[in-house]
């Protein structure tokens, strides 16, 4: 990836110091008028699926089709956006069109605090395309489920697919917690996706059991 000009380095320590993550309910309230198919992603999505909070979350991530990000941005007119990737950060206007950069952090312009991470995802109209493997696709109507209180979240098998790449201790813990809760069709879909994207992944010995 050839990075855009004008970015600066941001360390993990600096990012941790500057993050003050909102909760899913706060984000949902701000996006109540947004018609784009956005949804909570990452660890928070698994908690929404399971119906309980498993741990403290240092950030909050949501996903939206890349072309519909302006609808999300319009809900936060008093904030600014930064594009983040490979340990660097750029002003949104300078890096928004870069095809390999998708993370977009919402920043308070007065304090520099980050509150929300938006993944601008590849898609074909109303169909999500997995950026890890373009053969993996799903209509957004199937990718996004909703809690009883109306908070949209990414289905757990999609969250676990992304977590499989790093497989950090917290990702393994998420897998251990969520796998027994997956209905058979969702477990089968996770097995298929892992086989496609990570064919030697150790989780496959358990998803296919």
C-alpha positions as CSV (number, residue, x, y, z in Angstrom):
1,X,0.0,0.0,0.0
2,X,1.3,3.4,-1.0
3,X,0.2,5.7,1.8
4,X,-1.2,9.2,1.0
5,X,0.9,12.2,1.7
6,X,0.5,14.3,4.8
7,X,-0.1,11.7,7.5
8,X,1.7,11.5,10.8
9,X,2.6,8.6,13.1
10,X,0.3,7.7,16.0
11,X,1.5,5.2,18.6
12,X,-0.7,2.8,20.3
13,X,0.0,4.6,23.6
14,X,-1.1,7.9,22.1
15,X,-4.3,6.4,20.6
16,X,-5.2,4.7,23.9
17,X,-4.7,8.0,25.7
18,X,-6.9,9.9,23.3
19,X,-9.8,7.4,23.1
20,X,-12.9,7.9,25.2
21,X,-15.3,5.5,23.5
22,X,-19.1,6.1,23.5
23,X,-21.5,3.2,24.2
24,X,-23.6,1.6,21.5
25,X,-26.7,3.3,22.9
26,X,-25.1,6.8,22.6
27,X,-24.1,6.0,19.0
28,X,-27.5,4.7,18.1
29,X,-29.2,7.8,19.5
30,X,-27.0,10.0,17.4
31,X,-27.6,7.9,14.3
32,X,-31.4,7.4,14.9
33,X,-32.2,9.4,11.7
34,X,-29.5,7.7,9.5
35,X,-31.0,5.4,6.8
36,X,-27.7,3.9,5.8
37,X,-27.3,0.2,6.9
38,X,-24.8,0.9,9.7
39,X,-24.2,-1.5,12.5
40,X,-22.0,-1.9,15.6
41,X,-19.0,-4.1,14.9
42,X,-16.1,-5.7,16.9
43,X,-16.4,-6.8,20.5
44,X,-19.4,-4.6,21.2
45,X,-21.3,-6.4,18.5
46,X,-20.7,-9.8,20.2
47,X,-21.9,-8.3,23.5
48,X,-25.1,-7.1,21.9
49,X,-25.6,-10.5,20.3
50,X,-25.0,-12.3,23.6
51,X,-27.0,-9.8,25.7
52,X,-24.3,-9.1,28.2
53,X,-21.1,-7.1,28.5
54,X,-18.0,-9.3,28.6
55,X,-15.3,-6.8,29.4
56,X,-14.4,-3.1,29.2
57,X,-14.1,-1.8,25.6
58,X,-11.4,0.7,24.8
59,X,-13.1,1.8,21.6
60,X,-16.4,1.3,19.7
61,X,-16.5,0.4,16.0
62,X,-19.4,0.6,13.5
63,X,-19.5,-0.5,9.9
64,X,-21.2,1.2,7.0
65,X,-21.1,0.8,3.2
66,X,-18.3,3.1,2.0
67,X,-20.5,5.1,-0.4
68,X,-22.9,5.8,2.5
69,X,-20.4,7.1,5.0
70,X,-21.5,10.7,4.3
71,X,-24.9,9.9,5.9
72,X,-23.0,8.9,9.1
73,X,-20.8,11.9,9.0
74,X,-23.8,14.2,8.7
75,X,-25.0,13.1,12.1
76,X,-22.0,14.6,13.8
77,X,-21.6,18.1,12.3
78,X,-19.7,19.4,15.4
79,X,-16.9,16.8,15.1
80,X,-14.1,16.1,12.7
81,X,-12.8,12.9,11.1
82,X,-9.4,11.3,10.7
83,X,-8.5,8.3,8.5
84,X,-6.2,5.8,10.3
85,X,-4.1,2.9,9.1
86,X,-0.7,1.3,9.5
87,X,0.0,3.4,12.6
88,X,-0.6,6.7,10.8
89,X,-3.4,9.2,10.8
90,X,-4.5,11.7,8.1
91,X,-7.2,14.4,7.9
92,X,-10.3,12.8,6.3
93,X,-10.2,15.1,3.3
94,X,-6.6,14.0,2.4
95,X,-7.1,10.3,2.6
96,X,-10.8,9.6,2.3
97,X,-10.5,8.2,-1.3
98,X,-7.6,5.9,-0.6
99,X,-9.0,2.4,-1.4
100,X,-6.9,0.6,1.2
101,X,-7.8,2.8,4.1
102,X,-11.1,2.2,5.8
103,X,-10.9,3.2,9.5
104,X,-12.3,6.6,10.2
105,X,-12.1,8.0,13.7
106,X,-14.5,10.7,15.0
107,X,-12.5,13.4,16.8
108,X,-13.6,16.2,19.1
109,X,-11.9,19.3,17.5
110,X,-11.4,21.0,20.8
111,X,-10.0,18.2,23.0
112,X,-8.6,15.9,20.3
113,X,-10.5,13.0,21.9
114,X,-11.7,10.1,19.8
115,X,-15.2,8.7,20.4
116,X,-16.1,6.5,17.4
117,X,-14.4,4.3,14.8
118,X,-16.3,3.9,11.5
119,X,-15.3,1.1,9.1
120,X,-16.1,2.3,5.5
121,X,-16.6,-1.2,3.9
122,X,-16.5,-2.3,0.3
123,X,-19.9,-3.2,-1.1
124,X,-21.9,-3.7,-4.3
125,X,-25.0,-1.8,-3.8
126,X,-26.8,-3.4,-0.8
127,X,-24.3,-6.3,-0.6
128,X,-21.4,-6.3,1.8
129,X,-18.0,-7.5,0.4
130,X,-15.5,-8.7,2.9
131,X,-12.3,-6.8,2.5
132,X,-10.3,-9.7,3.8
133,X,-11.6,-12.0,1.0
134,X,-13.8,-10.6,-1.8
135,X,-15.4,-14.0,-2.4
136,X,-17.2,-13.6,0.9
137,X,-20.3,-11.5,0.5
138,X,-23.7,-11.1,2.2
139,X,-26.7,-8.7,1.7
140,X,-26.7,-6.1,4.4
141,X,-30.2,-7.2,5.3
142,X,-28.6,-10.5,6.5
143,X,-25.3,-9.0,7.8
144,X,-27.1,-6.7,10.3
145,X,-29.3,-7.8,13.1
146,X,-31.0,-5.6,15.7
147,X,-31.3,-5.8,19.5
148,X,-34.7,-5.6,21.2
149,X,-33.9,-2.0,22.0
150,X,-33.2,-1.2,18.4
151,X,-29.4,-1.1,18.2
152,X,-28.1,-2.7,14.9
153,X,-25.1,-5.0,15.1
154,X,-23.0,-7.1,12.8
155,X,-23.8,-10.8,13.0
156,X,-21.4,-12.7,15.2
157,X,-19.9,-14.9,12.5
158,X,-18.8,-11.9,10.6
159,X,-17.2,-10.4,13.7
160,X,-15.4,-13.6,14.5
161,X,-14.2,-13.9,10.9
162,X,-12.3,-10.6,11.3
163,X,-11.1,-11.5,14.7
164,X,-9.6,-14.7,13.3
165,X,-6.8,-12.9,11.6
166,X,-5.1,-11.7,14.7
167,X,-6.4,-14.3,17.2
168,X,-5.2,-12.4,20.2
169,X,-6.1,-13.7,23.6
170,X,-9.2,-11.6,23.8
171,X,-10.3,-12.8,20.3
172,X,-9.9,-16.4,21.4
173,X,-11.9,-15.6,24.5
174,X,-14.6,-14.1,22.4
175,X,-14.7,-17.2,20.2
176,X,-14.9,-19.5,23.2
177,X,-17.8,-17.4,24.6
178,X,-19.8,-17.0,21.4
179,X,-19.4,-20.3,19.6
180,X,-21.8,-22.2,21.9
181,X,-24.4,-19.5,21.3
182,X,-24.4,-19.7,17.5
183,X,-27.4,-21.4,15.9
184,X,-26.4,-24.1,13.5
185,X,-26.8,-22.0,10.3
186,X,-24.5,-19.3,11.7
187,X,-21.9,-21.8,12.8
188,X,-22.0,-23.4,9.3
189,X,-21.5,-20.0,7.8
190,X,-18.6,-19.2,10.0
191,X,-17.0,-22.6,9.1
192,X,-17.4,-21.7,5.4
193,X,-16.0,-18.3,5.7
194,X,-13.0,-19.4,7.8
195,X,-12.3,-22.2,5.3
196,X,-12.3,-19.5,2.5
197,X,-10.3,-16.8,4.3
198,X,-8.1,-18.8,6.8
199,X,-8.2,-22.5,5.7
200,X,-5.6,-23.6,8.3
201,X,-7.1,-21.7,11.2
202,X,-7.3,-23.7,14.5
203,X,-10.9,-22.5,15.2
204,X,-12.0,-24.7,12.3
205,X,-11.5,-27.8,14.4
206,X,-14.3,-26.6,16.7
207,X,-16.7,-24.8,14.3
208,X,-17.1,-27.9,12.2
209,X,-17.5,-30.2,15.1
